[in-house]
């Protein structure tokens, strides 16, 4: 029998992918300081351990746990879900934050661009598998971007080879926006809240520094909006809507993400990839 951890009735249990640095870690620090049960995720055990200690130092109680998984590997995603399910009876918020922009190895072993895999496909699978823990009252916050361009379904399915960094990233970010909208509309009212968000352009993450060669803007800009979207009641009826933090309000993403048929096509392709 798995040992199910007791969750506070007042504090939320929140999983943040890619939370060993950048916006993910900053968000985890804010939530831990508020007393919430924070589930960190990363690929590197040492970085995960260090991040857990950083978050715990800001907390008044032992409310931070870490989980290892490589989101480029769908078996790892499934194992991550099993480990979380074994340890937690409920998940209040899932923040799909993990992302890749620039990499020296853009293709996975089966020929898919890793930006699509980590930024789009893995979050979809993780979300679908965690729906039972999230229930109707949960929230799913998906990291999009101001960088968005039309999705080439051949590229998404791994039939187009490696893309240039910006094209792969921009397509992967509109794709997560598209499946967020489609899933929110498909699941309807008896499902978690789903909000895609541009947390802010060129924030001072490792990804921005390595990809664009700039220091970037204050990470707290992104972390604070992720905390608000995760917890504040003002967003409770905004499922499927896109929040643009550059403008500080909800707005329209790229026109393709407002096209129901195109959103359905992208989601169907993701389902096909996962099933293969």
LINQUI-V978751 format. One record per residue. RES is the residue in one letter. PHI is phi in whole degrees, -180 to 180 (999 if undefined). Layout:
res=<RES RES>
phi=<PHI PHI>
This chain:
res=<X X X X X X X X X X X X X X X X X X X X X X X X X X X X X X X X X X X X X X X X X X X X X X X X X X X X X X X X X X X X X X X X X X X X X X X X X X X X X X X X X X X X X X X X X X X X X X X X X X X X X X X X X X X X X X X X X X X X X X X X X X X X X X X X X X X X X X X X X X X X X X X X X X X X X X X X X X X X X X X X X X X X X X X X X X X X X X X X X X X X X X X X X X X X X X X X X X X X X X X X X X X X X X X X X X X X X X X X X X X X X X X X X X X X X X X X X X X X X X X X X X X X X X X X X X X X X X X X X X X X X X X X X X X X X X X X X X X X>
phi=<999 -68 -90 -84 -74 -76 -101 -65 -76 -99 -88 -92 -103 -131 -98 -122 -78 60 -109 -97 -165 60 -61 -60 -68 -62 -66 -60 -63 -64 -70 -64 -63 -80 96 -78 -83 -104 -106 -83 -136 -162 -95 -101 -59 -66 -65 -66 -63 -64 -65 -62 -65 -63 -68 -63 -64 -97 -104 -92 -150 -77 -127 -127 -128 -122 -134 -95 -168 -97 -74 -80 -120 -66 -65 -64 -63 -66 -66 -58 -61 -63 -64 -67 -64 -66 -108 -138 -84 -153 -126 -88 -142 -117 -109 -83 -102 -55 -159 -128 -115 -111 -152 -81 -128 -74 -110 -78 -60 -98 88 -89 -69 -66 -66 -65 -64 -79 -84 -125 -76 -59 -61 -65 -62 -60 -62 -61 -73 -94 -55 -61 -75 -76 64 -71 -92 -76 -134 -123 -111 -109 -76 -102 -165 -69 -81 -143 -146 -53 -82 -87 -62 -67 -67 -61 -86 87 -102 -115 73 -76 -99 -69 -55 -67 -63 -63 -66 -65 -69 -66 -80 -72 -65 -69 -65 -68 -71 -61 -66 -64 -67 -61 -73 -71 -74 74 -75 -89 -156 -62 -68 -126 -131 -83 -143 -88 -73 138 -81 51 -79 -79 -94 -61 -61 -69 -64 -75 -83 -119 70 -125 -71 87 -89 -54 -60 -64 -59 -75 -63 -66 -72 -66 -65 -62 -64 -74 -122 -74 -69 -63 -101 -64 -114 -109 -60 83 -90 -101 -101 -106 -75 -65 -101 75 -162 -72 -162 -94 -77 -52 -51 -61 -78 -104 -97 -59 -67 -67 -61 -66 -65 -64 -63 -63 -65 -62 -59 -63 -61 -63 -67 -70>
